[in-house]
Amino acid sequence: MTRRHGYTLLAALAAVVVLISCGIFALTGLVGDGSARAGQHGGAGSVPAGSERWIGTWAASPVGPEPRTAGGLAGHSVRNVVHTSIGGTSARITLSNRFGDRPLLISHASVAVAAQQGAPAAAPGTMRQVTFGGKPSVTVPAGGSVVGDRTALRVPYDGDLLVTTYSPQPSGSVTYHPHAQQTGYSALGDHTEDVSGAGYRTRTNNWRYLTGVDVLNADAEGAVVMFGDSITDGMTSTVDANRRWPDVFADRLRAEPGAPRYGVLNQGISGNRLLTDGRGPRGLSRFEADAAGRPGVKAVVVLLGINDIIAPPHERDAGRIVAGLRELVRQGHARGQRVIGGTLLPFGGHPAWTWEREAVRGAVNAEIRAGRVFDAVVDFDRAVRGEGAEGVRMAAVYDSGDHLHPSDAGYRRMGLTLDWRTLRAGRPEASPLRS
């Protein structure tokens, strides 16, 4: 054999090896892709196939230990009803035991699409068991949280999900979010995968254990967090109707041409303050966990500070509130996020109102409007305040009647006021009012 023929033979053999290797690789890739499409669960840290990625569709901030639950809810199924902002091809849940003093054993968990809005029954064919590291049960350490595995489920946009957990033994106080403006359910015994919902006879206005739902989505650009107090939480809005101002804004992001495709995460806590612990951890201490650190967050909208003024010890120094708001901006910027700020709403007519406290609110709003605090401004105060009375009251049509929280119409006005263009990078500017 000549040297040239030998080289030719070696080249041919090498080509055969490459072809065989490519065939094996392609076959392996097809098997892997088939598994993903079939909905096999992956670990919480697994990387989704293709261009899909985890984006938050719903969230609620843990507030504290639920009263009268020192022994937990042993032997009960807890069915949380949550409303999605964006949909996806799979779901992933986060459970919290932040305010529990003992480990929380969850022996069974599920997720399903609700058959109808606010109801405990699941749509046929949507009930799925949730696993944790491939196992059906998980122990959540006291003070900690866990993230479930990827659960294959076609999650709808603007729809209700049922997230159910069952704990068979006492576990300490329940970590909860009160004033949900959403009916939740519980049942005696393990009814985790009960499709009919017939066993869920006990109702509550709390979300329990559940603090987040993420979805795999190929179209969403990220998420925006609404960070605030009861006005963001939706206090006084119609129960089970999803009329909080973040809900209104989420509807706009889905419907309006050119709007960013963001999940909307409501991290409001009723009674929450910026500078002082009370109803939930203060805003300064919870911002990283509840806002900046959430999956895929691109922007945060802050509306916080009114409770510092109206609740004891009644902050009299507007400068301290402004400094606290600037610290939130710093934390957001550290994660590359844009931080938009809302002016504080009028509360004239509320029992806590005085001219001294009105002056503090006015001074905070003046700094926000001047562009010296946030990347952009949404002027909620101007949007909902009434004519006359020196601008210290909400317009009657926007007032729920307590002169502090908006009505459904007021929340709608707020949701229409936020200009979604300010969520993207650009020069700070005040949002124009929308009709």
C-alpha positions as CSV (number, residue, x, y, z in Angstrom):
1,M,0.0,0.0,0.0
2,T,1.4,3.4,-0.9
3,R,1.6,6.2,1.7
4,R,-1.0,8.2,-0.2
5,H,-3.5,5.3,-0.1
6,G,-2.8,4.8,3.6
7,Y,-3.7,8.4,4.3
8,T,-6.9,8.1,2.2
9,L,-7.9,5.0,4.2
10,L,-7.3,6.7,7.5
11,A,-9.3,9.7,6.4
12,A,-12.2,7.5,5.4
13,L,-12.1,5.6,8.8
14,A,-12.1,9.0,10.6
15,A,-15.1,10.1,8.7
16,V,-17.0,6.9,9.6
17,V,-16.2,7.5,13.3
18,V,-17.5,11.1,13.1
19,L,-20.7,10.0,11.4
20,I,-21.3,7.3,14.0
21,S,-20.6,9.7,16.8
22,C,-23.0,12.3,15.4
23,G,-25.7,9.7,15.0
24,I,-25.3,8.7,18.6
25,F,-25.4,12.3,19.7
26,A,-28.4,13.0,17.6
27,L,-30.2,10.0,19.0
28,T,-29.4,11.1,22.5
29,G,-30.7,14.6,21.8
30,L,-34.0,13.3,20.5
31,V,-34.5,11.1,23.6
32,G,-33.7,14.1,25.8
33,D,-36.0,16.4,23.9
34,G,-38.8,13.8,24.1
35,S,-38.4,13.5,27.8
36,A,-38.7,17.2,28.3
37,R,-41.8,17.4,26.1
38,A,-43.4,14.5,27.9
39,G,-43.2,16.6,31.1
40,Q,-40.6,14.7,33.2
41,H,-39.8,16.6,36.4
42,G,-36.4,18.2,36.7
43,G,-34.7,19.7,39.8
44,A,-35.4,23.2,40.9
45,G,-32.1,24.3,39.4
46,S,-32.5,22.5,36.1
47,V,-32.0,24.6,32.9
48,P,-35.2,24.5,30.7
49,A,-34.9,23.2,27.1
50,G,-34.9,25.6,24.2
51,S,-35.6,29.3,24.7
52,E,-38.1,28.9,27.6
53,R,-37.0,30.2,31.0
54,W,-38.5,30.5,34.5
55,I,-40.5,33.7,35.0
56,G,-42.6,34.6,38.0
57,T,-46.4,34.7,37.3
58,W,-47.7,35.2,40.8
59,A,-46.2,35.9,44.2
60,A,-47.3,36.9,47.8
61,S,-45.0,38.1,50.5
62,P,-44.9,36.1,53.8
63,V,-46.2,38.3,56.5
64,G,-46.0,36.4,59.8
65,P,-47.3,33.4,61.8
66,E,-51.0,32.9,61.3
67,P,-52.8,33.4,64.7
68,R,-54.2,30.3,66.4
69,T,-52.1,27.9,64.3
70,A,-49.4,27.1,66.9
71,G,-49.7,23.4,65.9
72,G,-49.9,24.1,62.2
73,L,-52.7,22.5,60.2
74,A,-51.9,18.9,60.8
75,G,-54.2,16.5,59.0
76,H,-55.6,19.2,56.7
77,S,-55.2,19.9,53.0
78,V,-54.7,23.6,52.2
79,R,-55.8,24.7,48.7
80,N,-54.6,28.2,47.7
81,V,-56.3,29.9,44.7
82,V,-53.9,32.2,42.9
83,H,-54.3,34.3,39.7
84,T,-51.7,34.2,37.0
85,S,-50.4,37.2,35.1
86,I,-48.6,35.1,32.4
87,G,-48.9,31.5,31.3
88,G,-46.4,28.8,30.3
89,T,-45.8,25.2,29.6
90,S,-44.8,24.2,33.2
91,A,-45.2,25.4,36.7
92,R,-42.8,25.6,39.7
93,I,-44.0,26.5,43.2
94,T,-42.2,28.0,46.3
95,L,-43.3,27.1,49.8
96,S,-42.3,29.0,52.9
97,N,-41.9,28.2,56.5
98,R,-40.3,31.5,57.3
99,F,-42.3,32.1,60.5
100,G,-42.6,28.5,61.6
101,D,-40.7,27.4,64.7
102,R,-40.5,23.8,63.7
103,P,-39.8,21.9,60.5
104,L,-42.8,21.6,58.2
105,L,-43.4,18.2,56.6
106,I,-45.4,18.4,53.3
107,S,-46.2,14.8,52.4
108,H,-48.3,15.6,49.3
109,A,-48.7,18.6,47.0
110,S,-50.4,19.3,43.7
111,V,-51.1,22.0,41.2
112,A,-54.1,22.3,38.8
113,V,-56.0,24.8,36.7
114,A,-59.2,25.9,38.5
115,A,-62.4,24.9,36.8
116,Q,-63.9,28.4,37.3
117,Q,-62.7,31.6,38.9
118,G,-62.2,31.4,42.7
119,A,-63.6,27.9,43.0
120,P,-61.8,24.9,44.6
121,A,-62.6,22.4,41.8
122,A,-60.0,21.6,39.2
123,A,-60.5,21.7,35.4
124,P,-60.7,18.1,34.1
125,G,-57.3,16.7,33.1
126,T,-55.2,19.4,34.8
127,M,-54.4,17.9,38.2
128,R,-50.7,17.3,38.7
129,Q,-48.7,16.0,41.6
130,V,-45.8,18.2,42.6
131,T,-42.5,16.6,43.5
132,F,-39.4,18.0,45.3
133,G,-36.1,16.6,44.2
134,G,-38.0,13.8,42.5
135,K,-39.8,12.8,45.7
136,P,-43.5,13.4,46.6
137,S,-42.7,14.8,50.1
138,V,-40.4,17.5,51.5
139,T,-39.5,19.0,54.9
140,V,-39.3,22.7,54.9
141,P,-36.9,23.9,57.7
142,A,-38.0,26.4,60.3
143,G,-37.3,29.8,58.8
144,G,-36.7,28.4,55.3
145,S,-38.3,27.7,52.0
146,V,-38.3,25.1,49.2
147,V,-38.8,25.2,45.5
148,G,-40.7,22.4,43.8
149,D,-39.6,20.5,40.7
150,R,-40.8,21.4,37.2
151,T,-44.4,20.3,36.8
152,A,-45.6,19.9,33.3
153,L,-48.9,21.8,33.0
154,R,-50.3,24.2,30.5
155,V,-50.7,27.3,32.7
156,P,-53.1,29.9,31.3
157,Y,-52.6,33.6,31.1
158,D,-55.0,35.5,33.3
159,G,-56.3,32.4,34.9
160,D,-56.7,30.7,38.4
161,L,-54.4,28.0,39.6
162,L,-55.1,25.7,42.6
163,V,-51.9,24.9,44.6
164,T,-52.6,22.4,47.4
165,T,-50.5,21.0,50.2
166,Y,-51.0,18.4,52.9
167,S,-49.2,18.2,56.2
168,P,-49.8,15.0,58.2
169,Q,-48.2,16.2,61.5
170,P,-48.0,19.3,63.8
171,S,-45.4,21.7,62.4
172,G,-45.6,25.0,64.3
173,S,-47.3,28.2,63.2
174,V,-48.4,28.6,59.6
175,T,-46.5,31.2,57.5
176,Y,-49.3,33.2,55.8
177,H,-50.3,36.3,53.9
178,P,-53.6,37.8,55.2
179,H,-56.0,40.0,53.4
180,A,-55.5,38.2,50.2
181,Q,-58.8,39.4,48.7
182,Q,-59.0,35.8,47.4
183,T,-60.9,32.9,48.9
184,G,-58.7,30.0,49.9
185,Y,-59.9,26.6,51.1
186,S,-59.0,23.8,53.5
187,A,-60.3,20.2,54.0
188,L,-59.9,17.7,56.7
189,G,-57.8,14.8,55.5
190,D,-55.6,14.3,52.4
191,H,-57.6,15.8,49.5
192,T,-54.6,17.1,47.7
193,E,-55.5,15.6,44.3
194,D,-59.3,16.0,44.8
195,V,-60.6,17.3,41.4
196,S,-64.1,18.0,42.5
197,G,-63.2,20.2,45.4
198,A,-66.2,18.8,47.3
199,G,-64.2,18.3,50.5
200,Y,-63.1,21.9,50.7
201,R,-65.7,23.3,53.0
202,T,-63.6,25.7,55.1
203,R,-62.9,29.1,53.6
204,T,-60.2,31.7,54.4
205,N,-59.0,35.1,53.1
206,N,-55.4,34.0,53.6
207,W,-52.7,32.5,51.4
208,R,-50.8,29.8,53.4
209,Y,-47.3,28.5,52.9
210,L,-47.3,29.4,49.2
211,T,-45.2,32.5,48.2
212,G,-44.5,32.1,44.5
213,V,-45.5,30.4,41.3
214,D,-43.1,30.5,38.3
215,V,-43.8,29.3,34.7
216,L,-41.7,28.2,31.8
217,N,-42.3,30.8,29.1
218,A,-40.6,31.5,25.8
219,D,-42.2,34.8,25.1
220,A,-42.0,36.7,28.4
221,E,-39.1,39.2,28.7
222,G,-39.0,39.1,32.5
223,A,-41.1,40.2,35.5
224,V,-42.1,43.4,37.2
225,V,-42.6,43.5,41.0
226,M,-45.2,45.8,42.6
227,F,-43.7,46.5,46.1
228,G,-45.8,48.2,48.7
229,D,-48.5,48.2,51.4
230,S,-52.2,47.6,51.5
231,I,-52.9,49.8,48.5
232,T,-50.7,47.5,46.4
233,D,-52.0,44.4,48.2
234,G,-55.5,45.4,47.0
235,M,-57.2,46.0,50.4
236,T,-61.0,46.9,49.9
237,S,-61.0,45.6,46.3
238,T,-63.7,43.1,45.4
239,V,-62.9,39.6,46.7
240,D,-62.2,37.0,44.0
241,A,-62.5,39.6,41.2
242,N,-58.8,40.4,40.7
243,R,-59.3,44.2,40.7
244,R,-56.1,45.2,42.5
245,W,-54.2,47.9,40.5
246,P,-51.4,45.4,39.7
247,D,-54.1,43.1,38.1
248,V,-55.3,46.0,36.0
249,F,-51.7,46.7,34.9
250,A,-51.1,43.0,34.1
251,D,-54.2,43.1,31.8
252,R,-52.7,46.0,30.0
253,L,-49.3,44.3,29.4
254,R,-51.1,41.5,27.7
255,A,-53.4,43.6,25.6
256,E,-51.6,46.8,24.6
257,P,-49.4,46.7,21.4
258,G,-45.7,47.3,22.2
259,A,-46.0,46.6,26.0
260,P,-43.3,44.5,27.5
261,R,-44.3,40.9,28.1
262,Y,-43.7,40.8,31.8
263,G,-45.1,38.7,34.6
264,V,-46.5,40.9,37.3
265,L,-45.7,40.0,40.9
266,N,-47.7,41.6,43.7
267,Q,-45.5,42.0,46.8
268,G,-47.7,44.3,48.8
269,I,-48.4,43.7,52.5
270,S,-51.3,45.4,54.2
271,G,-50.1,47.6,57.0
272,N,-46.5,47.4,55.8
273,R,-44.0,50.2,56.6
274,L,-40.8,51.2,55.0
275,L,-38.7,52.0,58.1
276,T,-40.3,50.0,60.9
277,D,-41.2,46.4,61.4
278,G,-44.9,45.8,62.2
279,R,-47.3,44.1,59.8
280,G,-44.6,42.1,58.1
281,P,-40.9,42.9,58.0
282,R,-40.2,46.5,57.1
283,G,-39.7,47.3,53.4
284,L,-36.0,48.0,53.8
285,S,-35.3,44.5,55.2
286,R,-37.6,42.5,52.9
287,F,-36.9,44.2,49.6
288,E,-34.1,41.8,48.6
289,A,-36.1,38.6,49.2
290,D,-39.5,39.9,48.0
291,A,-38.6,42.1,45.1
292,A,-35.0,42.3,43.8
293,G,-34.3,38.6,44.3
294,R,-37.4,37.2,42.5
295,P,-36.8,35.2,39.3
296,G,-36.4,37.2,36.1
297,V,-37.3,40.6,37.6
298,K,-36.4,43.5,35.3
299,A,-38.2,46.4,37.2
300,V,-39.8,47.2,40.5
301,V,-42.6,49.7,41.2
302,V,-42.4,51.0,44.8
303,L,-45.4,52.5,46.6
304,L,-44.5,52.6,50.3
305,G,-44.3,55.1,53.1
306,I,-47.8,56.2,54.0
307,N,-48.0,53.8,56.9
308,D,-44.8,55.3,58.3
309,I,-46.6,58.6,58.5
310,I,-50.1,57.5,59.8
311,A,-49.1,54.6,62.1
312,P,-47.2,54.9,65.4
313,P,-44.5,56.1,66.0
314,H,-45.7,58.5,63.2
315,E,-42.5,59.4,61.2
316,R,-42.3,63.2,61.2
317,D,-39.1,63.5,59.1
318,A,-39.8,63.3,55.4
319,G,-36.1,63.1,54.8
320,R,-35.9,59.7,56.6
321,I,-38.6,58.3,54.3
322,V,-36.9,59.6,51.2
323,A,-33.6,58.2,52.3
324,G,-35.3,54.8,52.8
325,L,-36.8,54.9,49.4
326,R,-33.4,55.8,47.9
327,E,-31.9,52.7,49.6
328,L,-34.5,50.5,47.9
329,V,-33.4,52.0,44.6
330,R,-29.8,51.2,45.4
331,Q,-30.7,47.6,46.1
332,G,-32.6,47.3,42.9
333,H,-29.7,48.9,40.9
334,A,-27.3,46.4,42.4
335,R,-29.2,43.7,40.5
336,G,-29.5,45.7,37.3
337,Q,-33.2,46.5,37.9
338,R,-35.1,49.7,37.1
339,V,-36.9,51.1,40.0
340,I,-40.1,53.3,39.5
341,G,-41.6,55.2,42.4
342,G,-45.2,56.1,43.1
343,T,-46.3,59.2,44.9
344,L,-48.2,58.7,48.2
345,L,-52.0,58.8,47.9
346,P,-54.1,61.4,49.7
347,F,-55.7,60.3,53.0
348,G,-57.7,63.4,54.0
349,G,-60.8,62.4,56.0
350,H,-59.1,59.3,57.5
351,P,-59.0,59.4,61.4
352,A,-55.1,59.5,61.3
353,W,-55.0,62.6,59.1
354,T,-53.6,65.9,60.4
355,W,-52.1,68.9,58.7
356,E,-48.7,67.9,60.2
357,R,-48.8,64.5,58.6
358,E,-50.1,65.9,55.4
359,A,-47.0,68.1,55.3
360,V,-44.8,65.1,55.6
361,R,-46.6,63.3,52.7
362,G,-46.4,66.4,50.6
363,A,-42.6,66.7,51.2
364,V,-42.0,63.1,50.3
365,N,-44.1,63.5,47.1
366,A,-42.2,66.7,46.2
367,E,-38.9,64.8,46.2
368,I,-40.3,61.9,44.2
369,R,-41.8,64.2,41.6
370,A,-38.6,66.2,41.3
371,G,-36.9,63.0,40.0
372,R,-34.4,62.9,42.9
373,V,-35.4,59.4,44.2
374,F,-36.4,57.0,41.5
375,D,-35.6,56.1,37.9
376,A,-39.1,57.2,36.9
377,V,-42.3,58.4,38.6
378,V,-45.9,57.3,38.5
379,D,-48.1,60.1,40.0
380,F,-50.8,58.1,41.8
381,D,-51.6,61.0,44.0
382,R,-52.5,63.3,41.1
383,A,-54.4,60.4,39.5
384,V,-56.9,59.8,42.3
385,R,-57.1,63.0,44.3
386,G,-60.2,65.1,44.2
387,E,-60.8,68.8,43.4
388,G,-60.7,71.3,46.2
389,A,-60.0,70.7,49.8
390,E,-56.3,71.5,48.9
391,G,-55.8,68.2,47.3
392,V,-55.7,66.2,50.5
393,R,-58.6,63.8,49.7
394,M,-59.3,61.2,47.2
395,A,-62.0,61.9,44.7
396,A,-65.3,60.3,45.9
397,V,-65.5,57.9,42.9
398,Y,-62.0,56.6,43.7
399,D,-62.5,56.3,47.5
400,S,-63.5,53.0,49.0
401,G,-65.1,55.0,51.9
402,D,-62.4,54.8,54.4
403,H,-60.5,57.7,52.9
404,L,-57.3,55.7,52.7
405,H,-57.8,52.8,50.3
406,P,-59.2,53.2,46.8
407,S,-62.4,51.6,45.4
408,D,-62.3,49.2,42.5
409,A,-62.6,52.3,40.3
410,G,-59.7,53.9,42.1
411,Y,-57.5,50.8,41.7
412,R,-58.4,50.7,38.0
413,R,-57.4,54.4,37.7
414,M,-54.0,53.5,39.3
415,G,-53.5,50.5,37.0
416,L,-54.2,52.8,34.0
417,T,-51.9,55.5,35.2
418,L,-48.6,53.6,35.3
419,D,-46.9,54.1,31.9
420,W,-45.4,50.7,30.9
421,R,-42.7,52.6,28.9
422,T,-41.1,53.6,32.1
423,L,-40.3,50.0,32.9
424,R,-37.6,50.0,30.3
425,A,-34.3,51.9,30.5
426,G,-34.4,55.6,29.6
427,R,-34.3,59.0,31.2
428,P,-36.4,59.5,34.4
429,E,-39.8,60.9,33.5
430,A,-43.2,61.3,35.1
431,S,-45.9,58.9,33.7
432,P,-48.7,60.7,31.9
433,L,-52.2,60.2,33.1
434,R,-54.3,57.8,31.1
435,S,-58.0,58.1,30.7
